Amino acid sequence: KCYDLYPHLKDIFREFADFHFPNHEWEQVQLNRNFPCPVHKDSTNIGASVLVCCGDYEGGLTCVEKEDKILKFDARNSPIKFDGSKYYHWVEPIKNGTRYSLVFFSNASVRKKIKKKNLI
């Protein structure tokens, strides 16, 4: 829906992704502002996602439970790539400030629609 309202966003996201993680395949981007992301797995995602954060905030570390360990990342330092459909993940509470995040990912239902359009 955002691409319909703001079609230039797709070009901006593509340019950003091509520069920072050129070998990552994605069809969708989720943009969040101070989203209190609970513990979950991405049920319809395919493969790895890439997370990038920015903003002036405290807290808000991204946590990934992998092999009985909880790994914590500050995605402002560099993009984080992990398979959210395999591993539980969440965001710690933001203590103050504003945390923006972009998640570049592939979704099974969107990929089906894209393939269907290309076949017609």
HELIX and SHEET records of a PDB file:
HELIX    1   1 CYS A    2  LEU A    5  1                                   4    
HELIX    2   2 HIS A    8  HIS A   20  1                                  13    
HELIX    3   3 ALA A  108  LEU A  119  1                                  12    
SHEET    1   A 4 GLN A  28  ARG A  33  0                                        
SHEET    2   A 4 TYR A 100  ASN A 107 -1                                        
SHEET    3   A 4 ASN A  45  CYS A  54 -1                                        
SHEET    4   A 4 ILE A  80  PHE A  82 -1                                        
SHEET    1   B 2 TYR A  57  GLY A  59  0                                        
SHEET    2   B 2 ILE A  94  GLY A  97 -1                                        
SHEET    1   C 3 LYS A  69  PHE A  73  0                                        
SHEET    2   C 3 THR A  62  LYS A  66 -1                                        
SHEET    3   C 3 HIS A  89  VAL A  91 -1                                        
END                                                                             
